[in-house]
């Protein structure tokens, strides 16, 4: 943490993508590139409109609050948060107002680091609200897309309890995974479904909080890490120079990707008066205890539970299991491979190296991957029965993705196969050794590393198709005779 004590608080906004309609209207809740196509009179604040609460969104918020060990209120209601901005047609946002009763009050969640240690994140509140429209500011004009207006938005607020950028990102990654595993949201940052506000302060001792600086609307977890680390360094430099007290004020900044810096937006001398008042068109309603219990009993297998299963039942390492469970589509891909009969460790190895590496390089989601679990099984089966080597398997993998043809077709098309016939392979081994008399003498004199030379020569003759295990056995036998 350096010479100063760092304190971080997070506000994570996640759009719910798994309801048919929006949270207070009948507008379609569906991601689309076509602007202003998923809107309704309620979203656009036409005269006489009346909001209706989406039961599924409330159910999802109760499930999330339960996972976070938060207190669920007896009654639920919404308030109007009043402010004027083009992305808010009504002139107010329907939300819940901490510290009043939210769907989730207080709570905590324990998070695992990669090294196996854990830390606890204290939750201030979880509240359900409607998202605003999307504004895009261009060089000489601004555009607005109201598709997002009214989409269910889950805002999760921690207490100031985190102390490093890495812990902050580890927490955010796990929360994103929970949203996915529970079928609440795809939680896809590429679709703008995840946004974070970050609060950072530094102080000389752990019992005193420094001046809080807020960084608004950070759109990726890597940017969250970079923004926190930059802000810690910026504030530390000011403190080292004796300028902290005069220059660090409670303010809102934004993260600028181009300069990799936080940039001042506005000072927060006083809290903004949003003039909250209870939404009169949505009567306060009681949360039925039986219904809440049914929701809690329907909570699916969560990421850490899958991790334990992968380690204890399938023999994966903590590291591999941790990578696989980070996103539900990846874990589902892995489980489908195992269901098809692929060895779990083999499937994990392919996922954690070749597949995720390819997806990262191509900026794809695993749902978009041409290589299905069924196609991966074709490759692993070919390795298992000795038809191809591990090196050839990587070539098949690459050509399958490049040409969009199934692995079996690729292997046949390019005659990719491993030479395992002892007779043919032995003839080539003898030919190579007959032409390597001086190397054999050196090998016999103790230069055992020349064994790899013989292997290389045979591989060259067979164009890399010799079965490496059988090749080494035959070489051992023939060298012993000479």
Buried (B, 14 or more C-beta within 10 A) or exposed (E): EEEBBBBBBBBBBBBBBBBEBBBBBBBBBBBEEEBBEBBBBBBBEEEEBEBEBBEBBBBBBBBBBBBBEBEBBEEBBBBBBBEEEEBBBBEBBBBBBBEBBBBBBBBBBEBBEEEEEEBEBBBBBBBBBBBBBBEEEEEEEEEBBBBBBBBBBBBBBBBBBBBBBBBBBBBBBBBBBBBBBBBBBBBBBEEEBBBBBBBBBBBEEEEEEBBBBBBBBBBBBEBBBBBBBBBBEBBBEBBEEEEBEEEBEBBBBBBEEEEEBBEEBEEBEEEEEBEBEEBEEBEEEEBEEEBBEEBBEEBEEBBBEBBBBBBEEBEBEBEBBBBBBBBBBBBBBBBBBBEBEBBBEBBBBBBBEBBBEBBEEEEEEBEEBEBBBEBBBBBBBBBEEBBBBEEBBBBBBEBBBEEEBBBBEBBEEEEBBBBBEEEEBBEBBEEBBEEBEEBBEBBEEEEEEBBEBBBEBBBEBBEBBBBBEBBBEBBEEBBEEE
